[in-house]
Each structure stands twice: as C-alpha cells, then as structure tokens.
Amino acid sequence: MSNLAILGGARAVPEGLIKQWPPISDLDRSYVMASLEGGIHTFGPNCEALEAEWAAWNGNQHAIATNSGTAALHMGIAAAGCNAGDHVLVTAYTWSSSATCIIHHNCLPVFVDLDFETMNMDVDKIEAAITPKTTAMVVVHLHGLAVNMEKVMAVARKHNLKVIEDCCQAHGALFDGQKVGTFGDCAAFSFNQNKCLCSGEGGAFVTNNEETYATARSLWSFGETRTPLEARDYHAYALGWMYRQNDMTAAFARAQLTRLDEYLATQRENAQTLLTGIQGIKGLIPPVEPPRHTHNWYNFTSRIDMEAIGWTGEPTVMRDAIMKALQAEGVEAGVWQQFILPAMTVFRAQNAYGWGCPWTCPHTEPVEYNPEDYPVAQKHCDTHFGMTRPLRAPNDKQVAEAVAEGFHKVFENLDQLPLAEA
C-alpha cells in the first residue's frame, strides 16, 4: 500500500465502499407519497407536524419550519429585535449565510477571530469586539462542535446582547449535556442535503420565547400575523418574506427525523474509529472534542501542521497537494470554505444594496474589514480539509478504517507528492 494512488498505486478506499447519504427507506417513500397524494403541497399538515416534532426532539417550546437554514438565521436577526444600523458579532470563518443574514436585516456584521483548536469563535475575544452599536451575536457551532455557551451567555448578559445560535451543522451537539439551540434567545437549523437531518432543502427556527416566536412568524410569512393554517386577512402588518416550508419536503424531514438519533450514534462511532486510526500521524492536526462538549461529527475537519512536515512555502499549495492525494486514495476530502468572511467581496465592498447601504445608514457607526486582523481564521482556512459522507450512515467502521489507511498512506509519503510549486 506504499505506492500512492495519485502515482498509479492501489486505492486505500476501494471503489464503491462509501455509500450515499442519506439512506432512503420505505418510510421516506411512504411519507413523501402520502404528502404528494394528499393534495396540500404548500405549507401543510406535515409542516405543522414537523414543527411540533422538531421542537420536542431538540427541547424547544416553539419551532417554525422554514425553506432554508439561511431563512431561519434571518428570522433570528429580526426576532432578536435588531434594527437598521445595529452591529451583530459573528465568527470570521463560517458559511457566508451566518453573516449575510445580518446584512439581510440592514445590520452590520462585526467579525471575531477563531479559536484554532475548536475552529469556533474565540469566546475570549468576543468582549473586545463589542461596539456601542452591538445588539446581538450569531454564535456558530461549526462542523458540529458546540461553542462554549457558558462564556457566551455570560458576556451576553453582561452587555445585554441577544444570542442567535447558528446550529445549521450542529443537530444534537451538546455543551454540558444540553443540546445546542436551547441556550440563546433563538436558533436556526438547516435540513439541506448534506446536513445531519436531510430533507433536500429546508430548515427550522426555534425559540422558547413567545414574543420572539411571534416576531419570527411574521417575518416568515409576508409580515402577516396569522399562520397559513389560520383564517388569514392577508394584511401585511410589517415587512416580511416568504420563508415557509412545503409539505413534501417536510414529510421527508419527518421520516428522516425518526432515525436521527441512530444517524448521530453512527457518526460518533465512526469518528472515534477514525480518530483512533489516525492517531500520531506526523503533520496531521485532527479535530478535537474538548471536555464538556459532545461533537455530532457533521464534518471531520483536519488541519496540516506545516512546520511539523518542514513545509515553508505557501500553505495552500501543500494542503491542496495532500488533499488531491487523499482524493485519489478514495478519501472524500475537500476544502469546505476557501475564504475567511472578512476577505469576501460582499463585506469588503460595503455596498450590499447600492449607495453603500447598510454601511452608510445614518443610524450606524463605521466597521472596517481587514483580513489581516483575523490571523487564526486565515491559518485555519489555509491549512484545513474536511469530509462528511464517510462518517455517515449507512457507512460503518470498515469505511472509517479504510479512510484512516488513506491518511497514513499519504502523510507517510509526502515526499512523493506532485506539487504545483516548490
């Protein structure tokens, strides 16, 4: 197995060993077909049932079925009472929606650098990022690892900030034995294709507060104050969007939800097998599960210790070479996000709506986005690669062991890697 597959050797992970996600069962087919034949294809009975079932599963009083996690995040900004020109804190490295949802409500994102070990927002840097215009923060539980919510909530209480939890990747992740999405004022989940609960597209907004729930409901349905299941007067009482779920997608989500606990158990078992298998590989920084945290292993994200392997060139050159070699071995590795958020044009240009809005809003204060102010996020971005499907059901320990073999094979033969530049 010493000859790299990228140079013509045999693959470490045999073709066809890794199975597709999500597993589709007769239950999925029956739920979706019943919805199709039920005659209500907009917001229907499966949507209402999904809201109750998701709230019960996650431990929330209220849930709203949405058409995406991004929609749920925007609802969170509105429901938290953020106004035009307000500043909202968010991590410097995450999916763009975690920050663009802030702009969607005419507020300004203010970035906080990463903690390298956890890949989450550095909770010890939150307080220094607060401005006189800061009213809330979006706390992203990245890749399925919860942020230290004890520290987050302490800062929030001290400075009277609302907390919106971005749980789009963190279904079932725990901090101190408590599920994410139950700490802050509200939270957003995604049910996108690659999420731990998959319905193709879709998501959910959750909260335990009646007023927060009512505000989110209004934004979710055209600014109306009644739900589609109630007698509607079709009067827009406030600015609203159309963020509702549809019945067939909700039916798929409900069927998948019946197996979510089983899926998460499989991910945790496979992640532990993989962690054991790659232990001690020189130059590899595997993901961690700190004390008090229970990872859901949505994404198994590793980094490369460039100093340990003696690489002094551009880190992305070596990272990309290693990643391509892993892919040739059948390891489904990839770069999840190639840019830190403060480097993205949408933020640097400060012109989301034209005429410099919302940064030119008379009710705000200037915010600068200098990528050099976020060195930890940049280091993570340049050295990381991750994967999802190999840990997911129906894949088992055999897959995790084969993936570990692929890691060993590549990292033990780095001198053989074809590099884009020396």
One Martini backbone bead per residue (centre of mass of N, CA, C, O) as a GRO file, in nm:
protein
  422
    1MET     BB    1   0.050   0.066   0.005
    2SER     BB    2   0.290   0.284  -0.069
    3ASN     BB    3   0.164   0.354  -0.335
    4LEU     BB    4   0.033   0.608  -0.474
    5ALA     BB    5  -0.255   0.664  -0.648
    6ILE     BB    6  -0.157   0.929  -0.800
    7LEU     BB    7   0.093   0.718  -0.912
    8GLY     BB    8  -0.075   0.417  -0.951
    9GLY     BB    9  -0.181   0.301  -0.711
   10ALA     BB   10  -0.367   0.167  -0.480
   11ARG     BB   11  -0.644   0.203  -0.314
   12ALA     BB   12  -0.757   0.241   0.014
   13VAL     BB   13  -1.048   0.303  -0.104
   14PRO     BB   14  -1.271   0.135  -0.239
   15GLU     BB   15  -1.477   0.115  -0.479
   16GLY     BB   16  -1.802   0.167  -0.329
   17LEU     BB   17  -1.778   0.175  -0.013
   18ILE     BB   18  -1.909   0.448  -0.015
   19LYS     BB   19  -2.209   0.568   0.081
   20GLN     BB   20  -2.490   0.724   0.055
   21TRP     BB   21  -2.651   1.044   0.123
   22PRO     BB   22  -2.919   0.942   0.243
   23PRO     BB   23  -3.094   0.702   0.364
   24ILE     BB   24  -3.349   0.516   0.193
   25SER     BB   25  -3.681   0.438   0.279
   26ASP     BB   26  -4.005   0.337   0.303
   27LEU     BB   27  -4.080   0.570   0.488
   28ASP     BB   28  -4.007   0.798   0.300
   29ARG     BB   29  -4.194   0.715   0.069
   30SER     BB   30  -4.462   0.722   0.225
   31TYR     BB   31  -4.458   1.019   0.317
   32VAL     BB   32  -4.426   1.154   0.037
   33MET     BB   33  -4.669   1.018  -0.107
   34ALA     BB   34  -4.886   1.118   0.089
   35SER     BB   35  -4.838   1.414   0.024
   36LEU     BB   36  -4.881   1.408  -0.281
   37GLU     BB   37  -5.185   1.282  -0.239
   38GLY     BB   38  -5.310   1.510  -0.033
   39GLY     BB   39  -5.316   1.820  -0.186
   40ILE     BB   40  -5.084   1.965   0.001
   41HIS     BB   41  -4.796   2.164  -0.123
   42THR     BB   42  -4.753   2.354   0.083
   43PHE     BB   43  -4.843   2.450   0.374
   44GLY     BB   44  -4.888   2.170   0.588
   45PRO     BB   45  -4.926   1.901   0.799
   46ASN     BB   46  -4.617   1.832   0.796
   47CYS     BB   47  -4.521   2.104   0.898
   48GLU     BB   48  -4.668   2.106   1.167
   49ALA     BB   49  -4.545   1.837   1.268
   50LEU     BB   50  -4.247   1.917   1.248
   51GLU     BB   51  -4.251   2.141   1.455
   52ALA     BB   52  -4.326   1.961   1.697
   53GLU     BB   53  -4.099   1.741   1.665
   54TRP     BB   54  -3.852   1.930   1.675
   55ALA     BB   55  -3.905   2.063   1.946
   56ALA     BB   56  -3.901   1.797   2.105
   57TRP     BB   57  -3.616   1.694   2.024
   58ASN     BB   58  -3.456   1.972   2.114
   59GLY     BB   59  -3.615   2.144   2.353
   60ASN     BB   60  -3.855   2.330   2.250
   61GLN     BB   61  -4.141   2.530   2.234
   62HIS     BB   62  -4.055   2.639   1.940
   63ALA     BB   63  -4.132   2.593   1.582
   64ILE     BB   64  -4.019   2.673   1.239
   65ALA     BB   65  -4.076   2.599   0.917
   66THR     BB   66  -3.833   2.620   0.663
   67ASN     BB   67  -3.655   2.672   0.345
   68SER     BB   68  -3.402   2.743   0.540
   69GLY     BB   69  -3.133   2.832   0.731
   70THR     BB   70  -3.111   3.125   0.635
   71ALA     BB   71  -3.396   3.208   0.707
   72ALA     BB   72  -3.370   3.144   1.011
   73LEU     BB   73  -3.147   3.355   1.061
   74HIS     BB   74  -3.305   3.606   0.979
   75MET     BB   75  -3.528   3.564   1.187
   76GLY     BB   76  -3.334   3.600   1.428
   77ILE     BB   77  -3.256   3.894   1.384
   78ALA     BB   78  -3.545   4.003   1.403
   79ALA     BB   79  -3.633   3.861   1.678
   80ALA     BB   80  -3.393   4.019   1.839
   81GLY     BB   81  -3.436   4.337   1.755
   82CYS     BB   82  -3.292   4.433   1.514
   83ASN     BB   83  -3.163   4.726   1.365
   84ALA     BB   84  -3.079   4.958   1.170
   85GLY     BB   85  -2.717   4.959   1.214
   86ASP     BB   86  -2.658   4.731   1.368
   87HIS     BB   87  -2.445   4.525   1.551
   88VAL     BB   88  -2.312   4.188   1.466
   89LEU     BB   89  -2.172   3.915   1.582
   90VAL     BB   90  -1.916   3.704   1.416
   91THR     BB   91  -1.746   3.477   1.273
   92ALA     BB   92  -1.469   3.470   1.042
   93TYR     BB   93  -1.546   3.149   1.011
   94THR     BB   94  -1.787   3.057   0.768
   95TRP     BB   95  -2.069   3.063   0.640
   96SER     BB   96  -2.206   3.330   0.480
   97SER     BB   97  -2.497   3.328   0.616
   98SER     BB   98  -2.405   3.408   0.908
   99ALA     BB   99  -2.369   3.718   0.785
  100THR     BB  100  -2.584   3.792   0.562
  101CYS     BB  101  -2.827   3.790   0.756
  102ILE     BB  102  -2.753   4.068   0.870
  103ILE     BB  103  -2.785   4.233   0.606
  104HIS     BB  104  -3.084   4.158   0.550
  105HIS     BB  105  -3.141   4.363   0.819
  106ASN     BB  106  -2.950   4.621   0.805
  107CYS     BB  107  -2.692   4.508   0.926
  108LEU     BB  108  -2.366   4.471   1.088
  109PRO     BB  109  -2.090   4.294   1.068
  110VAL     BB  110  -1.878   4.158   1.334
  111PHE     BB  111  -1.571   4.019   1.371
  112VAL     BB  112  -1.438   3.706   1.503
  113ASP     BB  113  -1.199   3.521   1.588
  114LEU     BB  114  -1.046   3.224   1.620
  115ASP     BB  115  -1.023   2.905   1.756
  116PHE     BB  116  -0.812   2.666   1.658
  117GLU     BB  117  -0.900   2.407   1.802
  118THR     BB  118  -1.232   2.437   1.746
  119MET     BB  119  -1.314   2.658   1.503
  120ASN     BB  120  -1.436   2.868   1.672
  121MET     BB  121  -1.521   3.116   1.834
  122ASP     BB  122  -1.348   3.334   2.033
  123VAL     BB  123  -1.467   3.389   2.348
  124ASP     BB  124  -1.219   3.585   2.445
  125LYS     BB  125  -1.299   3.808   2.192
  126ILE     BB  126  -1.583   3.929   2.218
  127GLU     BB  127  -1.568   4.183   2.402
  128ALA     BB  128  -1.365   4.346   2.212
  129ALA     BB  129  -1.592   4.360   1.966
  130ILE     BB  130  -1.763   4.552   2.107
  131THR     BB  131  -1.995   4.803   2.041
  132PRO     BB  132  -2.222   5.059   2.072
  133LYS     BB  133  -2.402   4.890   1.833
  134THR     BB  134  -2.429   4.630   1.985
  135THR     BB  135  -2.704   4.364   2.007
  136ALA     BB  136  -2.562   4.097   1.885
  137MET     BB  137  -2.512   3.733   1.824
  138VAL     BB  138  -2.360   3.487   1.613
  139VAL     BB  139  -2.348   3.143   1.702
  140VAL     BB  140  -2.126   2.905   1.571
  141HIS     BB  141  -2.155   2.549   1.532
  142LEU     BB  142  -1.896   2.417   1.396
  143HIS     BB  143  -1.911   2.098   1.255
  144GLY     BB  144  -2.062   2.005   1.548
  145LEU     BB  145  -1.936   2.214   1.759
  146ALA     BB  146  -1.972   2.359   2.043
  147VAL     BB  147  -1.987   2.631   2.201
  148ASN     BB  148  -1.909   2.810   2.483
  149MET     BB  149  -2.202   2.900   2.645
  150GLU     BB  150  -2.116   3.012   2.914
  151LYS     BB  151  -1.947   3.252   2.804
  152VAL     BB  152  -2.149   3.375   2.612
  153MET     BB  153  -2.379   3.436   2.824
  154ALA     BB  154  -2.211   3.617   3.007
  155VAL     BB  155  -2.163   3.841   2.799
  156ALA     BB  156  -2.457   3.893   2.722
  157ARG     BB  157  -2.555   3.981   3.004
  158LYS     BB  158  -2.350   4.213   3.053
  159HIS     BB  159  -2.441   4.357   2.747
  160ASN     BB  160  -2.727   4.303   2.640
  161LEU     BB  161  -2.734   4.045   2.443
  162LYS     BB  162  -2.825   3.874   2.179
  163VAL     BB  163  -2.876   3.515   2.091
  164ILE     BB  164  -2.781   3.346   1.792
  165GLU     BB  165  -2.804   3.020   1.689
  166ASP     BB  166  -2.591   2.829   1.473
  167CYS     BB  167  -2.720   2.489   1.390
  168CYS     BB  168  -2.682   2.378   1.090
  169GLN     BB  169  -2.439   2.155   1.194
  170ALA     BB  170  -2.560   2.075   1.517
  171HIS     BB  171  -2.722   1.828   1.553
  172GLY     BB  172  -2.701   1.718   1.888
  173ALA     BB  173  -2.518   1.900   2.013
  174LEU     BB  174  -2.316   1.946   2.313
  175PHE     BB  175  -2.333   2.133   2.632
  176ASP     BB  176  -2.338   1.996   2.921
  177GLY     BB  177  -2.579   1.804   2.795
  178GLN     BB  178  -2.685   2.035   2.603
  179LYS     BB  179  -2.855   2.146   2.350
  180VAL     BB  180  -2.842   2.309   2.088
  181GLY     BB  181  -3.081   2.579   2.079
  182THR     BB  182  -3.118   2.633   2.425
  183PHE     BB  183  -2.954   2.905   2.512
  184GLY     BB  184  -3.063   3.121   2.352
  185ASP     BB  185  -3.311   3.311   2.203
  186CYS     BB  186  -3.228   3.160   1.931
  187ALA     BB  187  -3.251   2.935   1.633
  188ALA     BB  188  -3.078   2.755   1.363
  189PHE     BB  189  -3.166   2.517   1.106
  190SER     BB  190  -3.058   2.263   0.875
  191PHE     BB  191  -3.195   2.043   0.584
  192ASN     BB  192  -2.989   1.988   0.397
  193GLN     BB  193  -2.842   1.744   0.217
  194ASN     BB  194  -2.564   1.745   0.423
  195LYS     BB  195  -2.717   1.709   0.669
  196CYS     BB  196  -2.811   1.526   0.949
  197LEU     BB  197  -3.084   1.650   0.845
  198CYS     BB  198  -3.254   1.541   0.553
  199SER     BB  199  -3.470   1.727   0.288
  200GLY     BB  200  -3.267   1.881   0.086
  201GLU     BB  201  -3.438   2.118   0.205
  202GLY     BB  202  -3.435   2.338   0.476
  203GLY     BB  203  -3.572   2.421   0.815
  204ALA     BB  204  -3.530   2.586   1.150
  205PHE     BB  205  -3.695   2.767   1.400
  206VAL     BB  206  -3.606   2.848   1.747
  207THR     BB  207  -3.786   2.887   2.070
  208ASN     BB  208  -3.897   3.009   2.416
  209ASN     BB  209  -4.027   3.278   2.303
  210GLU     BB  210  -4.316   3.436   2.224
  211GLU     BB  211  -4.223   3.703   2.091
  212THR     BB  212  -4.007   3.581   1.909
  213TYR     BB  213  -4.201   3.395   1.760
  214ALA     BB  214  -4.394   3.613   1.642
  215THR     BB  215  -4.182   3.771   1.480
  216ALA     BB  216  -4.087   3.535   1.303
  217ARG     BB  217  -4.363   3.468   1.176
  218SER     BB  218  -4.401   3.733   1.027
  219LEU     BB  219  -4.149   3.720   0.846
  220TRP     BB  220  -4.215   3.426   0.721
  221SER     BB  221  -4.527   3.563   0.632
  222PHE     BB  222  -4.545   3.865   0.486
  223GLY     BB  223  -4.617   4.011   0.776
  224GLU     BB  224  -4.805   3.834   0.913
  225THR     BB  225  -5.008   3.718   1.209
  226ARG     BB  226  -5.087   3.462   1.052
  227THR     BB  227  -5.116   3.151   0.968
  228PRO     BB  228  -5.189   2.933   0.706
  229LEU     BB  229  -5.395   2.771   0.916
  230GLU     BB  230  -5.535   3.032   0.942
  231ALA     BB  231  -5.732   3.296   0.940
  232ARG     BB  232  -5.676   3.521   0.683
  233ASP     BB  233  -5.621   3.878   0.588
  234TYR     BB  234  -5.368   3.963   0.409
  235HIS     BB  235  -5.203   4.149   0.607
  236ALA     BB  236  -4.934   4.370   0.621
  237TYR     BB  237  -4.775   4.465   0.928
  238ALA     BB  238  -4.493   4.395   0.800
  239LEU     BB  239  -4.200   4.316   0.701
  240GLY     BB  240  -4.174   4.040   0.464
  241TRP     BB  241  -4.144   3.700   0.385
  242MET     BB  242  -4.087   3.371   0.213
  243TYR     BB  243  -4.006   3.096   0.449
  244ARG     BB  244  -4.159   2.850   0.384
  245GLN     BB  245  -4.253   2.539   0.388
  246ASN     BB  246  -4.316   2.222   0.243
  247ASP     BB  247  -4.480   1.924   0.261
  248MET     BB  248  -4.282   1.718   0.126
  249THR     BB  249  -4.026   1.806   0.270
  250ALA     BB  250  -4.141   1.759   0.556
  251ALA     BB  251  -4.192   1.457   0.521
  252PHE     BB  252  -3.897   1.379   0.487
  253ALA     BB  253  -3.800   1.493   0.757
  254ARG     BB  254  -3.977   1.316   0.941
  255ALA     BB  255  -3.860   1.044   0.856
  256GLN     BB  256  -3.562   1.113   0.931
  257LEU     BB  257  -3.610   1.183   1.234
  258THR     BB  258  -3.659   0.882   1.329
  259ARG     BB  259  -3.315   0.842   1.267
  260LEU     BB  260  -3.122   1.054   1.400
  261ASP     BB  261  -3.002   0.910   1.649
  262GLU     BB  262  -2.870   0.687   1.480
  263TYR     BB  263  -2.691   0.865   1.305
  264LEU     BB  264  -2.527   0.998   1.536
  265ALA     BB  265  -2.409   0.736   1.648
  266THR     BB  266  -2.255   0.660   1.392
  267GLN     BB  267  -2.075   0.911   1.374
  268ARG     BB  268  -1.933   0.872   1.647
  269GLU     BB  269  -1.817   0.590   1.594
  270ASN     BB  270  -1.658   0.661   1.332
  271ALA     BB  271  -1.487   0.891   1.452
  272GLN     BB  272  -1.338   0.717   1.664
  273THR     BB  273  -1.209   0.525   1.463
  274LEU     BB  274  -1.052   0.743   1.307
  275LEU     BB  275  -0.894   0.870   1.540
  276THR     BB  276  -0.744   0.611   1.612
  277GLY     BB  277  -0.619   0.559   1.320
  278ILE     BB  278  -0.460   0.867   1.317
  279GLN     BB  279  -0.284   0.848   1.543
  280GLY     BB  280   0.033   1.013   1.514
  281ILE     BB  281   0.035   1.178   1.265
  282LYS     BB  282   0.251   1.353   1.097
  283GLY     BB  283   0.107   1.679   1.044
  284LEU     BB  284  -0.165   1.609   1.189
  285ILE     BB  285  -0.475   1.788   1.274
  286PRO     BB  286  -0.718   1.688   1.449
  287PRO     BB  287  -1.006   1.687   1.576
  288VAL     BB  288  -1.194   1.797   1.862
  289GLU     BB  289  -1.320   1.701   2.209
  290PRO     BB  290  -1.390   1.870   2.455
  291PRO     BB  291  -1.465   1.925   2.748
  292ARG     BB  292  -1.830   1.936   2.763
  293HIS     BB  293  -1.831   1.807   2.474
  294THR     BB  294  -2.057   1.700   2.199
  295HIS     BB  295  -2.012   1.569   1.906
  296ASN     BB  296  -2.162   1.512   1.572
  297TRP     BB  297  -1.981   1.491   1.310
  298TYR     BB  298  -2.049   1.641   1.045
  299ASN     BB  299  -1.736   1.732   1.027
  300PHE     BB  300  -1.410   1.617   0.934
  301THR     BB  301  -1.168   1.845   1.046
  302SER     BB  302  -0.847   1.916   0.928
  303ARG     BB  303  -0.499   1.988   0.978
  304ILE     BB  304  -0.180   2.130   0.885
  305ASP     BB  305   0.155   2.097   0.998
  306MET     BB  306   0.397   2.264   0.844
  307GLU     BB  307   0.634   2.249   1.042
  308ALA     BB  308   0.639   1.936   1.089
  309ILE     BB  309   0.692   1.888   0.757
  310GLY     BB  310   0.880   2.134   0.642
  311TRP     BB  311   0.693   2.367   0.532
  312THR     BB  312   0.757   2.707   0.364
  313GLY     BB  313   0.540   2.754   0.188
  314GLU     BB  314   0.248   2.766   0.068
  315PRO     BB  315  -0.005   2.613   0.233
  316THR     BB  316  -0.207   2.555  -0.009
  317VAL     BB  317  -0.020   2.376  -0.175
  318MET     BB  318   0.004   2.141   0.025
  319ARG     BB  319  -0.291   2.097   0.088
  320ASP     BB  320  -0.379   2.032  -0.208
  321ALA     BB  321  -0.190   1.788  -0.248
  322ILE     BB  322  -0.302   1.616  -0.019
  323MET     BB  323  -0.597   1.615  -0.107
  324LYS     BB  324  -0.555   1.480  -0.386
  325ALA     BB  325  -0.431   1.222  -0.270
  326LEU     BB  326  -0.675   1.140  -0.103
  327GLN     BB  327  -0.877   1.124  -0.335
  328ALA     BB  328  -0.722   0.896  -0.486
  329GLU     BB  329  -0.775   0.697  -0.228
  330GLY     BB  330  -1.098   0.769  -0.158
  331VAL     BB  331  -1.091   1.029   0.001
  332GLU     BB  332  -1.348   1.271   0.084
  333ALA     BB  333  -1.187   1.542   0.037
  334GLY     BB  334  -1.223   1.901   0.130
  335VAL     BB  335  -1.288   2.237   0.078
  336TRP     BB  336  -1.522   2.425   0.234
  337GLN     BB  337  -1.367   2.717   0.286
  338GLN     BB  338  -1.158   2.955   0.104
  339PHE     BB  339  -1.272   3.199   0.285
  340ILE     BB  340  -1.275   3.453   0.470
  341LEU     BB  341  -1.512   3.681   0.535
  342PRO     BB  342  -1.337   3.957   0.535
  343ALA     BB  343  -1.248   3.880   0.218
  344MET     BB  344  -1.518   3.927   0.106
  345THR     BB  345  -1.675   4.133  -0.113
  346VAL     BB  346  -1.948   4.189   0.035
  347PHE     BB  347  -1.779   4.334   0.270
  348ARG     BB  348  -1.555   4.511   0.145
  349ALA     BB  349  -1.751   4.698  -0.034
  350GLN     BB  350  -1.995   4.816   0.116
  351ASN     BB  351  -2.268   4.743  -0.113
  352ALA     BB  352  -2.542   4.572  -0.101
  353TYR     BB  353  -2.778   4.819  -0.195
  354GLY     BB  354  -2.638   5.056  -0.251
  355TRP     BB  355  -2.490   5.347  -0.153
  356GLY     BB  356  -2.353   5.172   0.096
  357CYS     BB  357  -2.557   4.980   0.188
  358PRO     BB  358  -2.572   4.979   0.541
  359TRP     BB  359  -2.304   5.153   0.610
  360THR     BB  360  -2.461   5.448   0.554
  361CYS     BB  361  -2.625   5.453   0.785
  362PRO     BB  362  -2.727   5.698   1.019
  363HIS     BB  363  -2.747   5.456   1.263
  364THR     BB  364  -2.439   5.411   1.242
  365GLU     BB  365  -2.110   5.265   1.243
  366PRO     BB  366  -1.812   5.200   1.148
  367VAL     BB  367  -1.674   4.919   0.953
  368GLU     BB  368  -1.391   4.713   0.934
  369TYR     BB  369  -1.223   4.484   0.676
  370ASN     BB  370  -0.936   4.315   0.785
  371PRO     BB  371  -0.787   4.019   0.734
  372GLU     BB  372  -0.532   4.065   0.928
  373ASP     BB  373  -0.724   4.053   1.197
  374TYR     BB  374  -0.751   3.714   1.119
  375PRO     BB  375  -0.512   3.483   1.159
  376VAL     BB  376  -0.654   3.222   1.250
  377ALA     BB  377  -0.857   3.195   1.024
  378GLN     BB  378  -0.642   3.184   0.798
  379LYS     BB  379  -0.490   2.936   0.893
  380HIS     BB  380  -0.723   2.746   0.877
  381CYS     BB  381  -0.803   2.790   0.580
  382ASP     BB  382  -0.505   2.701   0.461
  383THR     BB  383  -0.502   2.393   0.632
  384HIS     BB  384  -0.772   2.267   0.550
  385PHE     BB  385  -0.979   1.963   0.570
  386GLY     BB  386  -1.275   1.769   0.472
  387MET     BB  387  -1.559   1.550   0.580
  388THR     BB  388  -1.871   1.346   0.568
  389ARG     BB  389  -1.974   1.066   0.438
  390PRO     BB  390  -1.787   0.843   0.581
  391LEU     BB  391  -1.956   0.887   0.869
  392ARG     BB  392  -2.217   0.803   0.746
  393ALA     BB  393  -2.491   0.668   0.702
  394PRO     BB  394  -2.422   0.328   0.633
  395ASN     BB  395  -2.155   0.365   0.738
  396ASP     BB  396  -1.865   0.215   0.883
  397LYS     BB  397  -1.576   0.105   1.025
  398GLN     BB  398  -1.454   0.014   0.758
  399VAL     BB  399  -1.441   0.296   0.637
  400ALA     BB  400  -1.274   0.437   0.859
  401GLU     BB  401  -1.027   0.249   0.825
  402ALA     BB  402  -0.972   0.316   0.527
  403VAL     BB  403  -0.929   0.618   0.567
  404ALA     BB  404  -0.690   0.592   0.760
  405GLU     BB  405  -0.508   0.457   0.552
  406GLY     BB  406  -0.501   0.701   0.362
  407PHE     BB  407  -0.364   0.894   0.554
  408HIS     BB  408  -0.105   0.735   0.599
  409LYS     BB  409  -0.010   0.710   0.306
  410VAL     BB  410   0.025   1.014   0.252
  411PHE     BB  411   0.189   1.117   0.512
  412GLU     BB  412   0.426   0.890   0.450
  413ASN     BB  413   0.449   1.036   0.127
  414LEU     BB  414   0.519   1.348   0.077
  415ASP     BB  415   0.773   1.324  -0.121
  416GLN     BB  416   0.570   1.226  -0.371
  417LEU     BB  417   0.431   1.483  -0.421
  418PRO     BB  418   0.268   1.675  -0.639
  419LEU     BB  419   0.359   2.012  -0.706
  420ALA     BB  420   0.285   2.330  -0.812
  421GLU     BB  421   0.516   2.428  -0.605
  422ALA     BB  422   0.821   2.483  -0.422
   0.00000   0.00000   0.00000
